[in-house]
Amino acid sequence: MEEKTSLDVLSEKVSEILQQLYDLKGENEILRNELVTLKAEKEIKDQEIEKLTELNLQKDQEIEEIVNKIESILD
């Protein structure tokens, strides 16, 4: 059996490294896309939280007004 030359070994190693590079680039692109999606989802959830927080404050104010009316009636 013929032994591989240094050039053959080097060529194989370079090919392996290039394949790893392409694989990592693909994985990186997938992760970037996922990050963009997650950021968009986070923005939507943040807006919903803000909306619900404002609604909660309104309801608290309404409750406070009702309590004040009840107290004024009882006085």
mmCIF file of the N, C-alpha and C atoms, coordinates in Angstrom:
data_MODEL
# 
_entry.id   MODEL 
# 
loop_
_atom_site.group_PDB 
_atom_site.id 
_atom_site.type_symbol 
_atom_site.label_atom_id 
_atom_site.label_alt_id 
_atom_site.label_comp_id 
_atom_site.label_asym_id 
_atom_site.label_entity_id 
_atom_site.label_seq_id 
_atom_site.pdbx_PDB_ins_code 
_atom_site.Cartn_x 
_atom_site.Cartn_y 
_atom_site.Cartn_z 
_atom_site.occupancy 
_atom_site.B_iso_or_equiv 
_atom_site.pdbx_formal_charge 
_atom_site.auth_seq_id 
_atom_site.auth_comp_id 
_atom_site.auth_asym_id 
_atom_site.auth_atom_id 
_atom_site.pdbx_PDB_model_num 
ATOM 1   N N  . MET A 1 1  ? 0.842   -1.179 0.000  1.00 0.00 ? 1  MET A N  1 
ATOM 2   C CA . MET A 1 1  ? 0.000   0.000  0.000  1.00 0.00 ? 1  MET A CA 1 
ATOM 3   C C  . MET A 1 1  ? 0.886   1.240  0.000  1.00 0.00 ? 1  MET A C  1 
ATOM 4   N N  . GLU A 1 2  ? 0.482   2.198  -0.747 1.00 0.00 ? 2  GLU A N  1 
ATOM 5   C CA . GLU A 1 2  ? 1.268   3.410  -0.916 1.00 0.00 ? 2  GLU A CA 1 
ATOM 6   C C  . GLU A 1 2  ? 0.995   4.386  0.219  1.00 0.00 ? 2  GLU A C  1 
ATOM 7   N N  . GLU A 1 3  ? 2.062   4.932  0.776  1.00 0.00 ? 3  GLU A N  1 
ATOM 8   C CA . GLU A 1 3  ? 1.906   5.923  1.837  1.00 0.00 ? 3  GLU A CA 1 
ATOM 9   C C  . GLU A 1 3  ? 1.547   7.267  1.244  1.00 0.00 ? 3  GLU A C  1 
ATOM 10  N N  . LYS A 1 4  ? 0.801   8.016  2.002  1.00 0.00 ? 4  LYS A N  1 
ATOM 11  C CA . LYS A 1 4  ? 0.414   9.342  1.540  1.00 0.00 ? 4  LYS A CA 1 
ATOM 12  C C  . LYS A 1 4  ? 1.598   10.288 1.681  1.00 0.00 ? 4  LYS A C  1 
ATOM 13  N N  . THR A 1 5  ? 1.711   11.159 0.734  1.00 0.00 ? 5  THR A N  1 
ATOM 14  C CA . THR A 1 5  ? 2.775   12.159 0.812  1.00 0.00 ? 5  THR A CA 1 
ATOM 15  C C  . THR A 1 5  ? 2.328   13.273 1.748  1.00 0.00 ? 5  THR A C  1 
ATOM 16  N N  . SER A 1 6  ? 3.267   14.065 2.160  1.00 0.00 ? 6  SER A N  1 
ATOM 17  C CA . SER A 1 6  ? 2.956   15.207 3.027  1.00 0.00 ? 6  SER A CA 1 
ATOM 18  C C  . SER A 1 6  ? 1.963   16.137 2.350  1.00 0.00 ? 6  SER A C  1 
ATOM 19  N N  . LEU A 1 7  ? 2.107   16.289 1.051  1.00 0.00 ? 7  LEU A N  1 
ATOM 20  C CA . LEU A 1 7  ? 1.197   17.147 0.298  1.00 0.00 ? 7  LEU A CA 1 
ATOM 21  C C  . LEU A 1 7  ? -0.226  16.582 0.319  1.00 0.00 ? 7  LEU A C  1 
ATOM 22  N N  . ASP A 1 8  ? -0.346  15.254 0.200  1.00 0.00 ? 8  ASP A N  1 
ATOM 23  C CA . ASP A 1 8  ? -1.666  14.620 0.254  1.00 0.00 ? 8  ASP A CA 1 
ATOM 24  C C  . ASP A 1 8  ? -2.314  14.818 1.630  1.00 0.00 ? 8  ASP A C  1 
ATOM 25  N N  . VAL A 1 9  ? -1.513  14.612 2.671  1.00 0.00 ? 9  VAL A N  1 
ATOM 26  C CA . VAL A 1 9  ? -2.020  14.782 4.035  1.00 0.00 ? 9  VAL A CA 1 
ATOM 27  C C  . VAL A 1 9  ? -2.443  16.234 4.248  1.00 0.00 ? 9  VAL A C  1 
ATOM 28  N N  . LEU A 1 10 ? -1.590  17.152 3.814  1.00 0.00 ? 10 LEU A N  1 
ATOM 29  C CA . LEU A 1 10 ? -1.902  18.567 3.947  1.00 0.00 ? 10 LEU A CA 1 
ATOM 30  C C  . LEU A 1 10 ? -3.176  18.919 3.184  1.00 0.00 ? 10 LEU A C  1 
ATOM 31  N N  . SER A 1 11 ? -3.312  18.391 2.000  1.00 0.00 ? 11 SER A N  1 
ATOM 32  C CA . SER A 1 11 ? -4.496  18.646 1.186  1.00 0.00 ? 11 SER A CA 1 
ATOM 33  C C  . SER A 1 11 ? -5.760  18.126 1.877  1.00 0.00 ? 11 SER A C  1 
ATOM 34  N N  . GLU A 1 12 ? -5.681  16.940 2.468  1.00 0.00 ? 12 GLU A N  1 
ATOM 35  C CA . GLU A 1 12 ? -6.824  16.383 3.194  1.00 0.00 ? 12 GLU A CA 1 
ATOM 36  C C  . GLU A 1 12 ? -7.193  17.255 4.395  1.00 0.00 ? 12 GLU A C  1 
ATOM 37  N N  . LYS A 1 13 ? -6.170  17.688 5.120  1.00 0.00 ? 13 LYS A N  1 
ATOM 38  C CA . LYS A 1 13 ? -6.415  18.524 6.304  1.00 0.00 ? 13 LYS A CA 1 
ATOM 39  C C  . LYS A 1 13 ? -7.058  19.853 5.909  1.00 0.00 ? 13 LYS A C  1 
ATOM 40  N N  . VAL A 1 14 ? -6.551  20.446 4.835  1.00 0.00 ? 14 VAL A N  1 
ATOM 41  C CA . VAL A 1 14 ? -7.128  21.702 4.351  1.00 0.00 ? 14 VAL A CA 1 
ATOM 42  C C  . VAL A 1 14 ? -8.580  21.477 3.932  1.00 0.00 ? 14 VAL A C  1 
ATOM 43  N N  . SER A 1 15 ? -8.842  20.379 3.261  1.00 0.00 ? 15 SER A N  1 
ATOM 44  C CA . SER A 1 15 ? -10.215 20.061 2.853  1.00 0.00 ? 15 SER A CA 1 
ATOM 45  C C  . SER A 1 15 ? -11.124 19.890 4.068  1.00 0.00 ? 15 SER A C  1 
ATOM 46  N N  . GLU A 1 16 ? -10.618 19.217 5.102  1.00 0.00 ? 16 GLU A N  1 
ATOM 47  C CA . GLU A 1 16 ? -11.398 19.038 6.326  1.00 0.00 ? 16 GLU A CA 1 
ATOM 48  C C  . GLU A 1 16 ? -11.697 20.387 6.983  1.00 0.00 ? 16 GLU A C  1 
ATOM 49  N N  . ILE A 1 17 ? -10.677 21.236 7.033  1.00 0.00 ? 17 ILE A N  1 
ATOM 50  C CA . ILE A 1 17 ? -10.857 22.554 7.645  1.00 0.00 ? 17 ILE A CA 1 
ATOM 51  C C  . ILE A 1 17 ? -11.867 23.374 6.850  1.00 0.00 ? 17 ILE A C  1 
ATOM 52  N N  . LEU A 1 18 ? -11.770 23.322 5.536  1.00 0.00 ? 18 LEU A N  1 
ATOM 53  C CA . LEU A 1 18 ? -12.725 24.051 4.698  1.00 0.00 ? 18 LEU A CA 1 
ATOM 54  C C  . LEU A 1 18 ? -14.145 23.533 4.905  1.00 0.00 ? 18 LEU A C  1 
ATOM 55  N N  . GLN A 1 19 ? -14.282 22.220 5.017  1.00 0.00 ? 19 GLN A N  1 
ATOM 56  C CA . GLN A 1 19 ? -15.610 21.647 5.252  1.00 0.00 ? 19 GLN A CA 1 
ATOM 57  C C  . GLN A 1 19 ? -16.162 22.112 6.597  1.00 0.00 ? 19 GLN A C  1 
ATOM 58  N N  . GLN A 1 20 ? -15.295 22.127 7.616  1.00 0.00 ? 20 GLN A N  1 
ATOM 59  C CA . GLN A 1 20 ? -15.722 22.621 8.928  1.00 0.00 ? 20 GLN A CA 1 
ATOM 60  C C  . GLN A 1 20 ? -16.136 24.090 8.839  1.00 0.00 ? 20 GLN A C  1 
ATOM 61  N N  . LEU A 1 21 ? -15.370 24.860 8.066  1.00 0.00 ? 21 LEU A N  1 
ATOM 62  C CA . LEU A 1 21 ? -15.692 26.269 7.888  1.00 0.00 ? 21 LEU A CA 1 
ATOM 63  C C  . LEU A 1 21 ? -17.070 26.435 7.257  1.00 0.00 ? 21 LEU A C  1 
ATOM 64  N N  . TYR A 1 22 ? -17.346 25.695 6.202  1.00 0.00 ? 22 TYR A N  1 
ATOM 65  C CA . TYR A 1 22 ? -18.648 25.773 5.535  1.00 0.00 ? 22 TYR A CA 1 
ATOM 66  C C  . TYR A 1 22 ? -19.773 25.330 6.471  1.00 0.00 ? 22 TYR A C  1 
ATOM 67  N N  . ASP A 1 23 ? -19.505 24.267 7.228  1.00 0.00 ? 23 ASP A N  1 
ATOM 68  C CA . ASP A 1 23 ? -20.506 23.788 8.187  1.00 0.00 ? 23 ASP A CA 1 
ATOM 69  C C  . ASP A 1 23 ? -20.807 24.854 9.241  1.00 0.00 ? 23 ASP A C  1 
ATOM 70  N N  . LEU A 1 24 ? -19.737 25.471 9.766  1.00 0.00 ? 24 LEU A N  1 
ATOM 71  C CA . LEU A 1 24 ? -19.918 26.490 10.794 1.00 0.00 ? 24 LEU A CA 1 
ATOM 72  C C  . LEU A 1 24 ? -20.597 27.740 10.242 1.00 0.00 ? 24 LEU A C  1 
ATOM 73  N N  . LYS A 1 25 ? -20.291 28.083 9.009  1.00 0.00 ? 25 LYS A N  1 
ATOM 74  C CA . LYS A 1 25 ? -20.968 29.223 8.384  1.00 0.00 ? 25 LYS A CA 1 
ATOM 75  C C  . LYS A 1 25 ? -22.464 28.947 8.257  1.00 0.00 ? 25 LYS A C  1 
ATOM 76  N N  . GLY A 1 26 ? -22.807 27.737 7.869  1.00 0.00 ? 26 GLY A N  1 
ATOM 77  C CA . GLY A 1 26 ? -24.217 27.363 7.763  1.00 0.00 ? 26 GLY A CA 1 
ATOM 78  C C  . GLY A 1 26 ? -24.904 27.410 9.113  1.00 0.00 ? 26 GLY A C  1 
ATOM 79  N N  . GLU A 1 27 ? -24.234 26.870 10.121 1.00 0.00 ? 27 GLU A N  1 
ATOM 80  C CA . GLU A 1 27 ? -24.792 26.885 11.476 1.00 0.00 ? 27 GLU A CA 1 
ATOM 81  C C  . GLU A 1 27 ? -24.938 28.323 11.974 1.00 0.00 ? 27 GLU A C  1 
ATOM 82  N N  . ASN A 1 28 ? -23.940 29.142 11.680 1.00 0.00 ? 28 ASN A N  1 
ATOM 83  C CA . ASN A 1 28 ? -23.973 30.549 12.077 1.00 0.00 ? 28 ASN A CA 1 
ATOM 84  C C  . ASN A 1 28 ? -25.162 31.268 11.434 1.00 0.00 ? 28 ASN A C  1 
ATOM 85  N N  . GLU A 1 29 ? -25.404 31.001 10.171 1.00 0.00 ? 29 GLU A N  1 
ATOM 86  C CA . GLU A 1 29 ? -26.534 31.619 9.469  1.00 0.00 ? 29 GLU A CA 1 
ATOM 87  C C  . GLU A 1 29 ? -27.861 31.190 10.091 1.00 0.00 ? 29 GLU A C  1 
ATOM 88  N N  . ILE A 1 30 ? -27.967 29.914 10.433 1.00 0.00 ? 30 ILE A N  1 
ATOM 89  C CA . ILE A 1 30 ? -29.179 29.411 11.091 1.00 0.00 ? 30 ILE A CA 1 
ATOM 90  C C  . ILE A 1 30 ? -29.382 30.122 12.429 1.00 0.00 ? 30 ILE A C  1 
ATOM 91  N N  . LEU A 1 31 ? -28.299 30.260 13.202 1.00 0.00 ? 31 LEU A N  1 
ATOM 92  C CA . LEU A 1 31 ? -28.393 30.916 14.503 1.00 0.00 ? 31 LEU A CA 1 
ATOM 93  C C  . LEU A 1 31 ? -28.741 32.397 14.358 1.00 0.00 ? 31 LEU A C  1 
ATOM 94  N N  . ARG A 1 32 ? -28.189 33.043 13.347 1.00 0.00 ? 32 ARG A N  1 
ATOM 95  C CA . ARG A 1 32 ? -28.522 34.454 13.107 1.00 0.00 ? 32 ARG A CA 1 
ATOM 96  C C  . ARG A 1 32 ? -30.014 34.604 12.790 1.00 0.00 ? 32 ARG A C  1 
ATOM 97  N N  . ASN A 1 33 ? -30.521 33.733 11.954 1.00 0.00 ? 33 ASN A N  1 
ATOM 98  C CA . ASN A 1 33 ? -31.948 33.783 11.610 1.00 0.00 ? 33 ASN A CA 1 
ATOM 99  C C  . ASN A 1 33 ? -32.817 33.532 12.835 1.00 0.00 ? 33 ASN A C  1 
ATOM 100 N N  . GLU A 1 34 ? -32.396 32.576 13.644 1.00 0.00 ? 34 GLU A N  1 
ATOM 101 C CA . GLU A 1 34 ? -33.139 32.277 14.870 1.00 0.00 ? 34 GLU A CA 1 
ATOM 102 C C  . GLU A 1 34 ? -33.112 33.479 15.815 1.00 0.00 ? 34 GLU A C  1 
ATOM 103 N N  . LEU A 1 35 ? -31.964 34.133 15.893 1.00 0.00 ? 35 LEU A N  1 
ATOM 104 C CA . LEU A 1 35 ? -31.839 35.313 16.742 1.00 0.00 ? 35 LEU A CA 1 
ATOM 105 C C  . LEU A 1 35 ? -32.775 36.426 16.280 1.00 0.00 ? 35 LEU A C  1 
ATOM 106 N N  . VAL A 1 36 ? -32.835 36.653 14.988 1.00 0.00 ? 36 VAL A N  1 
ATOM 107 C CA . VAL A 1 36 ? -33.734 37.674 14.443 1.00 0.00 ? 36 VAL A CA 1 
ATOM 108 C C  . VAL A 1 36 ? -35.185 37.333 14.791 1.00 0.00 ? 36 VAL A C  1 
ATOM 109 N N  . THR A 1 37 ? -35.543 36.073 14.628 1.00 0.00 ? 37 THR A N  1 
ATOM 110 C CA . THR A 1 37 ? -36.904 35.634 14.952 1.00 0.00 ? 37 THR A CA 1 
ATOM 111 C C  . THR A 1 37 ? -37.207 35.835 16.432 1.00 0.00 ? 37 THR A C  1 
ATOM 112 N N  . LEU A 1 38 ? -36.266 35.446 17.287 1.00 0.00 ? 38 LEU A N  1 
ATOM 113 C CA . LEU A 1 38 ? -36.477 35.581 18.726 1.00 0.00 ? 38 LEU A CA 1 
ATOM 114 C C  . LEU A 1 38 ? -36.569 37.043 19.149 1.00 0.00 ? 38 LEU A C  1 
ATOM 115 N N  . LYS A 1 39 ? -35.765 37.896 18.529 1.00 0.00 ? 39 LYS A N  1 
ATOM 116 C CA . LYS A 1 39 ? -35.845 39.325 18.849 1.00 0.00 ? 39 LYS A CA 1 
ATOM 117 C C  . LYS A 1 39 ? -37.203 39.896 18.452 1.00 0.00 ? 39 LYS A C  1 
ATOM 118 N N  . ALA A 1 40 ? -37.706 39.475 17.308 1.00 0.00 ? 40 ALA A N  1 
ATOM 119 C CA . ALA A 1 40 ? -39.025 39.943 16.861 1.00 0.00 ? 40 ALA A CA 1 
ATOM 120 C C  . ALA A 1 40 ? -40.112 39.453 17.820 1.00 0.00 ? 40 ALA A C  1 
ATOM 121 N N  . GLU A 1 41 ? -40.022 38.197 18.232 1.00 0.00 ? 41 GLU A N  1 
ATOM 122 C CA . GLU A 1 41 ? -40.998 37.655 19.180 1.00 0.00 ? 41 GLU A CA 1 
ATOM 123 C C  . GLU A 1 41 ? -40.929 38.392 20.512 1.00 0.00 ? 41 GLU A C  1 
ATOM 124 N N  . LYS A 1 42 ? -39.704 38.690 20.948 1.00 0.00 ? 42 LYS A N  1 
ATOM 125 C CA . LYS A 1 42 ? -39.521 39.425 22.204 1.00 0.00 ? 42 LYS A CA 1 
ATOM 126 C C  . LYS A 1 42 ? -40.161 40.803 22.111 1.00 0.00 ? 42 LYS A C  1 
ATOM 127 N N  . GLU A 1 43 ? -39.973 41.480 21.002 1.00 0.00 ? 43 GLU A N  1 
ATOM 128 C CA . GLU A 1 43 ? -40.556 42.809 20.817 1.00 0.00 ? 43 GLU A CA 1 
ATOM 129 C C  . GLU A 1 43 ? -42.082 42.749 20.904 1.00 0.00 ? 43 GLU A C  1 
ATOM 130 N N  . ILE A 1 44 ? -42.662 41.747 20.273 1.00 0.00 ? 44 ILE A N  1 
ATOM 131 C CA . ILE A 1 44 ? -44.121 41.583 20.324 1.00 0.00 ? 44 ILE A CA 1 
ATOM 132 C C  . ILE A 1 44 ? -44.577 41.331 21.761 1.00 0.00 ? 44 ILE A C  1 
ATOM 133 N N  . LYS A 1 45 ? -43.854 40.478 22.467 1.00 0.00 ? 45 LYS A N  1 
ATOM 134 C CA . LYS A 1 45 ? -44.223 40.175 23.856 1.00 0.00 ? 45 LYS A CA 1 
ATOM 135 C C  . LYS A 1 45 ? -44.038 41.398 24.745 1.00 0.00 ? 45 LYS A C  1 
ATOM 136 N N  . ASP A 1 46 ? -42.967 42.157 24.514 1.00 0.00 ? 46 ASP A N  1 
ATOM 137 C CA . ASP A 1 46 ? -42.750 43.373 25.299 1.00 0.00 ? 46 ASP A CA 1 
ATOM 138 C C  . ASP A 1 46 ? -43.889 44.369 25.090 1.00 0.00 ? 46 ASP A C  1 
ATOM 139 N N  . GLN A 1 47 ? -44.333 44.498 23.857 1.00 0.00 ? 47 GLN A N  1 
ATOM 140 C CA . GLN A 1 47 ? -45.456 45.396 23.571 1.00 0.00 ? 47 GLN A CA 1 
ATOM 141 C C  . GLN A 1 47 ? -46.727 44.912 24.266 1.00 0.00 ? 47 GLN A C  1 
ATOM 142 N N  . GLU A 1 48 ? -46.945 43.617 24.241 1.00 0.00 ? 48 GLU A N  1 
ATOM 143 C CA . GLU A 1 48 ? -48.128 43.049 24.902 1.00 0.00 ? 48 GLU A CA 1 
ATOM 144 C C  . GLU A 1 48 ? -48.054 43.262 26.413 1.00 0.00 ? 48 GLU A C  1 
ATOM 145 N N  . ILE A 1 49 ? -46.874 43.082 26.986 1.00 0.00 ? 49 ILE A N  1 
ATOM 146 C CA . ILE A 1 49 ? -46.696 43.307 28.426 1.00 0.00 ? 49 ILE A CA 1 
ATOM 147 C C  . ILE A 1 49 ? -46.975 44.764 28.765 1.00 0.00 ? 49 ILE A C  1 
ATOM 148 N N  . GLU A 1 50 ? -46.461 45.669 27.939 1.00 0.00 ? 50 GLU A N  1 
ATOM 149 C CA . GLU A 1 50 ? -46.696 47.095 28.177 1.00 0.00 ? 50 GLU A CA 1 
ATOM 150 C C  . GLU A 1 50 ? -48.192 47.419 28.106 1.00 0.00 ? 50 GLU A C  1 
ATOM 151 N N  . LYS A 1 51 ? -48.852 46.855 27.118 1.00 0.00 ? 51 LYS A N  1 
ATOM 152 C CA . LYS A 1 51 ? -50.297 47.075 26.957 1.00 0.00 ? 51 LYS A CA 1 
ATOM 153 C C  . LYS A 1 51 ? -51.061 46.549 28.174 1.00 0.00 ? 51 LYS A C  1 
ATOM 154 N N  . LEU A 1 52 ? -50.709 45.346 28.620 1.00 0.00 ? 52 LEU A N  1 
ATOM 155 C CA . LEU A 1 52 ? -51.393 44.752 29.771 1.00 0.00 ? 52 LEU A CA 1 
ATOM 156 C C  . LEU A 1 52 ? -51.091 45.518 31.056 1.00 0.00 ? 52 LEU A C  1 
ATOM 157 N N  . THR A 1 53 ? -49.879 46.026 31.175 1.00 0.00 ? 53 THR A N  1 
ATOM 158 C CA . THR A 1 53 ? -49.524 46.820 32.350 1.00 0.00 ? 53 THR A CA 1 
ATOM 159 C C  . THR A 1 53 ? -50.356 48.096 32.402 1.00 0.00 ? 53 THR A C  1 
ATOM 160 N N  . GLU A 1 54 ? -50.493 48.746 31.260 1.00 0.00 ? 54 GLU A N  1 
ATOM 161 C CA . GLU A 1 54 ? -51.323 49.955 31.197 1.00 0.00 ? 54 GLU A CA 1 
ATOM 162 C C  . GLU A 1 54 ? -52.781 49.635 31.521 1.00 0.00 ? 54 GLU A C  1 
ATOM 163 N N  . LEU A 1 55 ? -53.268 48.543 30.986 1.00 0.00 ? 55 LEU A N  1 
ATOM 164 C CA . LEU A 1 55 ? -54.644 48.131 31.265 1.00 0.00 ? 55 LEU A CA 1 
ATOM 165 C C  . LEU A 1 55 ? -54.830 47.842 32.750 1.00 0.00 ? 55 LEU A C  1 
ATOM 166 N N  . ASN A 1 56 ? -53.840 47.206 33.340 1.00 0.00 ? 56 ASN A N  1 
ATOM 167 C CA . ASN A 1 56 ? -53.891 46.899 34.765 1.00 0.00 ? 56 ASN A CA 1 
ATOM 168 C C  . ASN A 1 56 ? -53.928 48.185 35.591 1.00 0.00 ? 56 ASN A C  1 
ATOM 169 N N  . LEU A 1 57 ? -53.136 49.168 35.195 1.00 0.00 ? 57 LEU A N  1 
ATOM 170 C CA . LEU A 1 57 ? -53.153 50.449 35.901 1.00 0.00 ? 57 LEU A CA 1 
ATOM 171 C C  . LEU A 1 57 ? -54.514 51.133 35.778 1.00 0.00 ? 57 LEU A C  1 
ATOM 172 N N  . GLN A 1 58 ? -55.113 51.045 34.601 1.00 0.00 ? 58 GLN A N  1 
ATOM 173 C CA . GLN A 1 58 ? -56.451 51.618 34.408 1.00 0.00 ? 58 GLN A CA 1 
ATOM 174 C C  . GLN A 1 58 ? -57.466 50.930 35.316 1.00 0.00 ? 58 GLN A C  1 
ATOM 175 N N  . LYS A 1 59 ? -57.385 49.615 35.372 1.00 0.00 ? 59 LYS A N  1 
ATOM 176 C CA . LYS A 1 59 ? -58.322 48.861 36.218 1.00 0.00 ? 59 LYS A CA 1 
ATOM 177 C C  . LYS A 1 59 ? -58.112 49.206 37.688 1.00 0.00 ? 59 LYS A C  1 
ATOM 178 N N  . ASP A 1 60 ? -56.850 49.362 38.097 1.00 0.00 ? 60 ASP A N  1 
ATOM 179 C CA . ASP A 1 60 ? -56.568 49.757 39.476 1.00 0.00 ? 60 ASP A CA 1 
ATOM 180 C C  . ASP A 1 60 ? -57.184 51.121 39.782 1.00 0.00 ? 60 ASP A C  1 
ATOM 181 N N  . GLN A 1 61 ? -57.068 52.029 38.821 1.00 0.00 ? 61 GLN A N  1 
ATOM 182 C CA . GLN A 1 61 ? -57.647 53.358 39.003 1.00 0.00 ? 61 GLN A CA 1 
ATOM 183 C C  . GLN A 1 61 ? -59.170 53.275 39.090 1.00 0.00 ? 61 GLN A C  1 
ATOM 184 N N  . GLU A 1 62 ? -59.781 52.460 38.249 1.00 0.00 ? 62 GLU A N  1 
ATOM 185 C CA . GLU A 1 62 ? -61.233 52.280 38.296 1.00 0.00 ? 62 GLU A CA 1 
ATOM 186 C C  . GLU A 1 62 ? -61.668 51.711 39.642 1.00 0.00 ? 62 GLU A C  1 
ATOM 187 N N  . ILE A 1 63 ? -60.916 50.741 40.129 1.00 0.00 ? 63 ILE A N  1 
ATOM 188 C CA . ILE A 1 63 ? -61.234 50.142 41.436 1.00 0.00 ? 63 ILE A CA 1 
ATOM 189 C C  . ILE A 1 63 ? -61.119 51.194 42.532 1.00 0.00 ? 63 ILE A C  1 
ATOM 190 N N  . GLU A 1 64 ? -60.065 51.998 42.466 1.00 0.00 ? 64 GLU A N  1 
ATOM 191 C CA . GLU A 1 64 ? -59.874 53.055 43.461 1.00 0.00 ? 64 GLU A CA 1 
ATOM 192 C C  . GLU A 1 64 ? -61.035 54.051 43.434 1.00 0.00 ? 64 GLU A C  1 
ATOM 193 N N  . GLU A 1 65 ? -61.505 54.391 42.252 1.00 0.00 ? 65 GLU A N  1 
ATOM 194 C CA . GLU A 1 65 ? -62.642 55.307 42.123 1.00 0.00 ? 65 GLU A CA 1 
ATOM 195 C C  . GLU A 1 65 ? -63.907 54.689 42.714 1.00 0.00 ? 65 GLU A C  1 
ATOM 196 N N  . ILE A 1 66 ? -64.111 53.408 42.468 1.00 0.00 ? 66 ILE A N  1 
ATOM 197 C CA . ILE A 1 66 ? -65.282 52.715 43.026 1.00 0.00 ? 66 ILE A CA 1 
ATOM 198 C C  . ILE A 1 66 ? -65.207 52.684 44.548 1.00 0.00 ? 66 ILE A C  1 
ATOM 199 N N  . VAL A 1 67 ? -64.027 52.392 45.070 1.00 0.00 ? 67 VAL A N  1 
ATOM 200 C CA . VAL A 1 67 ? -63.842 52.364 46.526 1.00 0.00 ? 67 VAL A CA 1 
ATOM 201 C C  . VAL A 1 67 ? -64.126 53.743 47.110 1.00 0.00 ? 67 VAL A C  1 
ATOM 202 N N  . ASN A 1 68 ? -63.637 54.781 46.456 1.00 0.00 ? 68 ASN A N  1 
ATOM 203 C CA . ASN A 1 68 ? -63.885 56.149 46.940 1.00 0.00 ? 68 ASN A CA 1 
ATOM 204 C C  . ASN A 1 68 ? -65.377 56.479 46.932 1.00 0.00 ? 68 ASN A C  1 
ATOM 205 N N  . LYS A 1 69 ? -66.086 56.064 45.903 1.00 0.00 ? 69 LYS A N  1 
ATOM 206 C CA . LYS A 1 69 ? -67.526 56.302 45.835 1.00 0.00 ? 69 LYS A CA 1 
ATOM 207 C C  . LYS A 1 69 ? -68.248 55.570 46.957 1.00 0.00 ? 69 LYS A C  1 
ATOM 208 N N  . ILE A 1 70 ? -67.847 54.326 47.181 1.00 0.00 ? 70 ILE A N  1 
ATOM 209 C CA . ILE A 1 70 ? -68.463 53.539 48.260 1.00 0.00 ? 70 ILE A CA 1 
ATOM 210 C C  . ILE A 1 70 ? -68.192 54.202 49.605 1.00 0.00 ? 70 ILE A C  1 
ATOM 211 N N  . GLU A 1 71 ? -66.963 54.647 49.814 1.00 0.00 ? 71 GLU A N  1 
ATOM 212 C CA . GLU A 1 71 ? -66.613 55.309 51.077 1.00 0.00 ? 71 GLU A CA 1 
ATOM 213 C C  . GLU A 1 71 ? -67.407 56.602 51.261 1.00 0.00 ? 71 GLU A C  1 
ATOM 214 N N  . SER A 1 72 ? -67.584 57.339 50.161 1.00 0.00 ? 72 SER A N  1 
ATOM 215 C CA . SER A 1 72 ? -68.341 58.598 50.277 1.00 0.00 ? 72 SER A CA 1 
ATOM 216 C C  . SER A 1 72 ? -69.814 58.328 50.588 1.00 0.00 ? 72 SER A C  1 
ATOM 217 N N  . ILE A 1 73 ? -70.342 57.233 50.071 1.00 0.00 ? 73 ILE A N  1 
ATOM 218 C CA . ILE A 1 73 ? -71.730 56.865 50.358 1.00 0.00 ? 73 ILE A CA 1 
ATOM 219 C C  . ILE A 1 73 ? -71.871 56.447 51.817 1.00 0.00 ? 73 ILE A C  1 
ATOM 220 N N  . LEU A 1 74 ? -70.883 55.737 52.320 1.00 0.00 ? 74 LEU A N  1 
ATOM 221 C CA . LEU A 1 74 ? -70.938 55.231 53.693 1.00 0.00 ? 74 LEU A CA 1 
ATOM 222 C C  . LEU A 1 74 ? -70.690 56.327 54.724 1.00 0.00 ? 74 LEU A C  1 
ATOM 223 N N  . ASP A 1 75 ? -70.084 57.406 54.321 1.00 0.00 ? 75 ASP A N  1 
ATOM 224 C CA . ASP A 1 75 ? -69.803 58.489 55.287 1.00 0.00 ? 75 ASP A CA 1 
ATOM 225 C C  . ASP A 1 75 ? -70.994 59.292 55.629 1.00 0.00 ? 75 ASP A C  1 
# 
